[in-house]
Each structure stands twice: as C-alpha cells, then as structure tokens.
Amino acid sequence: GFDHQSFEVFFDVQNTPTVPSTRFGPYVLNNANGYTDARFTGRQAQMTIQAIEDADWRIGDYRLEVVQGSKR
C-alpha cells in the first residue's frame, strides 16, 4: 500500500527575490481525507518533496489551493 510517511513536503517562500527564503515544513499528509493544511504568506514559493526512507512511492496528481492576501 501507499505510505504517506515515506516523504516530507516543504515550501521555501520569499517575499522579494533579494531576500533569502524561509522554509516551512515538513508537512505530514493527512491519510483520512487527503488534505493537509500548509499555511504561509509570501510572493513566491517552491515546493520540495523529499524521501525520508528507502521505500516505493510516486507522485501523482496534486492540487494547491492558493488564496490572494490583502492588498497594501
């Protein structure tokens, strides 16, 4: 079977290109409903999926729900 604990998900977030990124995570996927909250604020984000143990796994379709923040 598929084990969600075989990998970690991180987000590296920046507000401007000249500032170093801030890493959020690791996030654990929710086996019960398939959704996981990962809340952070930034202008750009890079998602990293990383194996944490030697196991068979694959990345299928995934969706991100992104919400625009308040305007300044």
C-alpha positions as a Markdown table, in Angstrom:
| # | Residue | x | y | z |
|---|---|---|---|---|
| 1 | Gly | 0.0 | 0.0 | 0.0 |
| 2 | Phe | 0.9 | 3.7 | -0.3 |
| 3 | Asp | 2.5 | 5.1 | 2.9 |
| 4 | His | 2.3 | 8.9 | 3.2 |
| 5 | Gln | 5.0 | 8.9 | 5.8 |
| 6 | Ser | 7.7 | 7.9 | 3.2 |
| 7 | Phe | 8.3 | 11.5 | 2.3 |
| 8 | Glu | 8.3 | 15.1 | 3.6 |
| 9 | Val | 6.8 | 18.2 | 1.9 |
| 10 | Phe | 8.5 | 21.6 | 2.4 |
| 11 | Phe | 7.8 | 25.1 | 1.0 |
| 12 | Asp | 10.6 | 27.7 | 0.5 |
| 13 | Val | 8.9 | 31.1 | 0.5 |
| 14 | Gln | 10.2 | 34.5 | -0.4 |
| 15 | Asn | 8.6 | 38.0 | -0.3 |
| 16 | Thr | 11.2 | 39.5 | -2.7 |
| 17 | Pro | 13.9 | 38.0 | -4.9 |
| 18 | Thr | 16.7 | 39.7 | -2.9 |
| 19 | Val | 15.7 | 38.3 | 0.5 |
| 20 | Pro | 16.7 | 34.7 | 1.5 |
| 21 | Ser | 13.8 | 32.2 | 1.5 |
| 22 | Thr | 12.1 | 30.9 | 4.6 |
| 23 | Arg | 11.4 | 27.2 | 4.8 |
| 24 | Phe | 8.1 | 25.9 | 6.1 |
| 25 | Gly | 7.5 | 22.3 | 6.9 |
| 26 | Pro | 7.9 | 19.4 | 7.0 |
| 27 | Tyr | 4.2 | 18.8 | 6.4 |
| 28 | Val | 2.6 | 15.4 | 7.0 |
| 29 | Leu | -0.1 | 14.4 | 4.6 |
| 30 | Asn | -3.5 | 13.5 | 6.1 |
| 31 | Asn | -4.4 | 9.9 | 5.2 |
| 32 | Ala | -8.0 | 10.3 | 6.4 |
| 33 | Asn | -9.2 | 12.9 | 3.9 |
| 34 | Gly | -6.3 | 13.6 | 1.6 |
| 35 | Tyr | -6.0 | 17.3 | 2.6 |
| 36 | Thr | -3.2 | 18.9 | 4.5 |
| 37 | Asp | -3.1 | 22.5 | 5.8 |
| 38 | Ala | 0.1 | 24.3 | 4.9 |
| 39 | Arg | -0.4 | 28.0 | 5.7 |
| 40 | Phe | 2.2 | 30.7 | 5.0 |
| 41 | Thr | 2.4 | 34.1 | 3.3 |
| 42 | Gly | 4.8 | 35.1 | 0.6 |
| 43 | Arg | 5.0 | 36.3 | -3.0 |
| 44 | Gln | 6.6 | 33.2 | -4.4 |
| 45 | Ala | 7.0 | 29.6 | -3.2 |
| 46 | Gln | 8.9 | 26.5 | -4.2 |
| 47 | Met | 7.6 | 23.1 | -3.2 |
| 48 | Thr | 10.0 | 20.3 | -2.4 |
| 49 | Ile | 9.1 | 16.7 | -1.9 |
| 50 | Gln | 11.8 | 14.6 | -0.3 |
| 51 | Ala | 12.1 | 10.9 | 0.5 |
| 52 | Ile | 12.8 | 10.2 | 4.2 |
| 53 | Glu | 13.2 | 6.5 | 4.0 |
| 54 | Asp | 14.0 | 3.9 | 1.3 |
| 55 | Ala | 10.5 | 3.0 | 0.1 |
| 56 | Asp | 8.5 | 2.7 | -3.1 |
| 57 | Trp | 6.4 | 5.8 | -3.7 |
| 58 | Arg | 5.4 | 8.0 | -6.6 |
| 59 | Ile | 4.0 | 11.5 | -7.1 |
| 60 | Gly | 0.6 | 11.5 | -8.9 |
| 61 | Asp | -1.7 | 14.5 | -9.4 |
| 62 | Tyr | -1.7 | 17.1 | -6.7 |
| 63 | Arg | -3.6 | 20.4 | -6.2 |
| 64 | Leu | -2.7 | 23.5 | -4.3 |
| 65 | Glu | -5.4 | 26.0 | -3.2 |
| 66 | Val | -3.8 | 29.5 | -3.2 |
| 67 | Val | -5.6 | 32.5 | -1.8 |
| 68 | Gln | -4.6 | 36.1 | -2.5 |
| 69 | Gly | -3.7 | 38.1 | 0.6 |
| 70 | Ser | -4.8 | 41.6 | 1.4 |
| 71 | Lys | -3.7 | 44.4 | -0.8 |
| 72 | Arg | -1.5 | 47.1 | 0.7 |
